[in-house]
Amino acid sequence: MALDSDPDFTLDVRHDGGAIVVAPKGELDISTVPQVEQALRQVGRTVEAVTLDLSGLSFMDTSGLRLVLEEDRRARTGGHTLRLVPGSPHVQRVFELAGILDRLPFVSTPAG
């Protein structure tokens, strides 16, 4: 399923190795976070493992950071697994500056 409300932003949701992969591409900011949030909420209720693939992002602001932190909290308290595929150096820098890079469940590939 691909959602395309902004021509510079796409959101792909697919099955990969028993998990659901939510893969935004473009910029994850205040205008696109609601789409990713909606997809994560929908799939988070139906599977035990969700991978948020950040590798297609060219930019992420603090609203994207908030989304990742909220989804991490929901996964920990809700009993499902969240995996994060790292983004570009610019995206990873947001996590580094926030001091939480080593606290989040980053993996090298969507399958974990």
Secondary structure, 3 states (H helix, E strand, C coil): CEEEEECCEEEEEEEECCEEEEEEEEEECCCCHHHHHHHHHHHHCCCCEEEEECCCEEEECHHHHHHHHHHHHHHHHHCCEEEEECCCHHHHHHHHHHCCHHHCCECCCCCC
